[in-house]
Amino acid sequence: QVQLVESGGGLVQAGGSLRLSCAASGRTFITHPMAWFRQAPGKEREFVARFRWSGTSTLYSYADSVKGRFTISRDNAKNTVYLQMNSLKPDDTAVYYCAAGASVVAGRGPSEYDYWGQGTQVTVSS
């Protein structure tokens, strides 16, 4: 059974940093897309960042709202994905979810991902 477990959320002041972790168990996702999404109260779940394997290289993509501030990365040996978040803003406040796609072409839509973690709360104070 696949499990994704996020950690690293918390309360931080605007301009600060946090690093989220997503530990995967049950299978490896080296060649499959993995992504971070977030959901703020009263809003739909939105794409944050993802990577996927093209066959020859890893491709990364980011939402415009986080580009240049957030970095997605992974440690294959630990089967763990990270989201480094810098220059945090109050608008970044949300529950952050890790997701993994069974399909190698999963994109930016939440419905394209098959496995989800339970989420970790990130709160950025002004």
N, C-alpha and C positions, 0 to 999 in steps of 0.2 A: 504494500500500500504506500502510495506516495504521500509524503508529508513535507510541507514547507513551514518553517518556523521563523518568524521575524523577531528581531530584537534591536535595541539601540535607540528607541524613541525616547522622548522626554520633553522637558520645558527648557527653552533657550531664549535668550534675548535676541532681538533683531540685530543682524550682522554677525551672529554667531554661527557655529558649525555643529553638525551631528553626522555620525556615520551609522547607517542602518545595515543590519546583516540579515541574510536569509539563508538558513541552513536547510538543505534538501536531503531527504532520505527516501529510500525505497527504490530509487533509480538515479541514474546520472543524466544530466542535461547538457553534456558538453556540446553536442551538435544541434541542440534545440533552442528555440528562442526563450529567453527569460526576461522578465520586465518588472518594472515598478509602476504601480498605479497609486492614486490617492483619491480620497473622498472626503470632502468637507461637509459639515452639517447642511442639509437641505439641497445639496448639489449632487450631480451624477458623478460616478466614478470616472476619473480622467487619467489618461496616459501621462506618464512622467518620463520614463526612459526604458530602453530595451537594447539587447544585443541578440544577434543571430549569426549563425555560421553560414557563410556563402558557399562553402565548399573549398575555398582557398584562403579565406581570411574572415576575421570577425568584423561584423558591421554594427556600428552603434548609431542610435538615433535618440533624440531628445525633444521634448515639448519645447516650443519657443519660450515659454515662461520660465524655464529652468536652464536653458542653454547657457553655457559659460559659468554656471554656478554649481551644477550637480554633475557628478561623474558616476557612471555605473561600471562595475568591474566584477571580476570573479576570481576565485581560487579553486581551480579544478581539483587539486589534491584534497581540499576540504569540502568539495561540493557545496560551496557557499558563494552567494552573490552579495555584493555590497552596493550601497548607494551613499556616496560621500556628498554631503549637502553643505555648501558654504554660502556666506552672505545671505543667510536666511532672512525672510521677510514675513510679516504677519500673515500675508496671503498664502504662505506655504503651510499654514496650520491645517491639518487634516489627519485622517487615519491613512497610513501608508501600507499598501499591500504588495507582497511579492507574488508573482505569477509565473507559471511555466507552461509552455505550449507543447502539446503532443505533436502538432504539425510543425514542420520545419519552416513554414512560411507565415506563421502567426505574426500579425502586424501590430497596429496600435489600438485595436478595438478590444474591450474587455471580453467580448463573446468569443474571441479567437483563442483564448487561453483556457486550459483544462484543469489546471491545478492552482489552488490559491492558499495562501497563508491566512492566519487569523487576523492579521493587521497589527500595527503598532502606532500609537498616538504620538504625533509631533505637534507641539504647541509653541508658537513663536510670539513672544510678547513684544509690544512696541515700547 
